[in-house]
Amino acid sequence: DEEGRIIWALYNDIEKGKLKDPRDIDSTPESRNKFDDAMDGYENGMVTRFDVDTPNDWSEQQATLFKDTLVLSAKLAALTPPQGYPNAPRYYSPERLEI
């Protein structure tokens, strides 16, 4: 997501002890799978919908701003790798590579 909500939600879960950071040396396959499941859940729950229409009660300015924001977000998403910044190294847990 363009606002980084998924990253912060995962970070908060790690800080609270609900999840184990998969990059830790003492992480296990089970903890990495649990992290991957949580990440997938956040991605599905915090997705920006591009297939919905603008509500009829919005003003012309609100609708134009929403449309422009969607177009900009889509262009940024097309250029940005999953790690969040260009030329970022890609980190995959061993369990993700088996998929």
C-alpha positions as CSV (number, residue, x, y, z in Angstrom):
1,D,0.0,0.0,0.0
2,E,1.2,3.5,-0.8
3,E,0.9,4.8,2.8
4,G,3.0,2.0,4.4
5,R,0.2,0.8,6.7
6,I,1.1,-2.9,6.1
7,I,4.7,-2.3,7.1
8,W,3.7,-0.4,10.3
9,A,1.1,-3.1,11.2
10,L,3.7,-5.8,10.8
11,Y,6.2,-3.8,12.8
12,N,3.7,-3.2,15.6
13,D,3.0,-6.9,15.7
14,I,6.7,-7.7,16.0
15,E,7.2,-5.1,18.7
16,K,4.2,-6.5,20.7
17,G,5.6,-10.0,20.4
18,K,2.8,-11.4,18.3
19,L,5.1,-12.1,15.4
20,K,8.7,-13.1,15.1
21,D,10.9,-11.1,12.7
22,P,11.7,-13.6,9.9
23,R,15.2,-12.0,9.5
24,D,16.2,-12.9,13.1
25,I,18.8,-15.6,13.4
26,D,16.6,-17.6,15.7
27,S,13.5,-17.6,13.5
28,T,12.1,-20.9,12.6
29,P,10.2,-22.1,9.6
30,E,7.0,-22.0,11.6
31,S,7.5,-18.4,12.7
32,R,8.4,-17.4,9.1
33,N,5.2,-19.0,7.8
34,K,3.2,-17.3,10.5
35,F,4.8,-13.9,9.5
36,D,4.0,-14.7,5.8
37,D,0.4,-15.5,6.6
38,A,0.0,-12.2,8.6
39,M,1.6,-10.3,5.8
40,D,-0.7,-11.8,3.2
41,G,-3.7,-11.0,5.5
42,Y,-2.7,-7.4,5.9
43,E,-2.2,-7.1,2.1
44,N,-5.6,-8.5,1.4
45,G,-7.3,-6.3,4.1
46,M,-5.5,-3.0,3.3
47,V,-5.6,-3.1,-0.5
48,T,-6.5,0.0,-2.4
49,R,-9.5,-0.7,-4.6
50,F,-9.2,0.5,-8.2
51,D,-12.4,-1.2,-9.4
52,V,-14.9,0.9,-7.4
53,D,-16.8,4.0,-8.6
54,T,-16.8,7.3,-6.8
55,P,-19.8,7.9,-4.5
56,N,-22.5,10.2,-5.9
57,D,-22.5,12.5,-2.9
58,W,-18.8,13.5,-3.5
59,S,-18.1,17.0,-4.9
60,E,-16.4,17.4,-8.3
61,Q,-13.2,18.3,-6.4
62,Q,-13.3,15.2,-4.2
63,A,-13.9,12.9,-7.2
64,T,-11.1,14.5,-9.2
65,L,-8.7,14.3,-6.3
66,F,-9.6,10.6,-5.7
67,K,-9.1,9.8,-9.4
68,D,-5.8,11.5,-9.5
69,T,-4.6,9.8,-6.3
70,L,-5.6,6.4,-7.7
71,V,-3.7,7.1,-11.0
72,L,-0.6,8.3,-9.1
73,S,-0.7,5.3,-6.7
74,A,-1.0,2.9,-9.6
75,K,1.9,4.4,-11.4
76,L,4.0,4.3,-8.2
77,A,3.0,0.7,-7.6
78,A,4.1,-0.3,-11.1
79,L,7.5,1.2,-10.5
80,T,8.1,0.2,-6.9
81,P,9.4,-3.3,-5.9
82,P,7.7,-5.1,-3.1
83,Q,10.3,-3.9,-0.6
84,G,9.1,-0.3,-0.9
85,Y,11.9,1.6,-2.7
86,P,13.6,1.3,-6.1
87,N,16.6,-0.9,-6.4
88,A,15.8,-2.5,-3.1
89,P,17.3,-6.0,-2.4
90,R,14.7,-8.7,-2.5
91,Y,14.5,-10.7,0.7
92,Y,12.6,-14.0,0.5
93,S,12.3,-16.5,3.3
94,P,13.2,-20.0,2.3
95,E,9.5,-21.0,2.8
96,R,8.5,-18.4,0.2
97,L,10.9,-19.8,-2.3
98,E,9.3,-23.2,-2.1
99,I,5.9,-21.9,-3.3
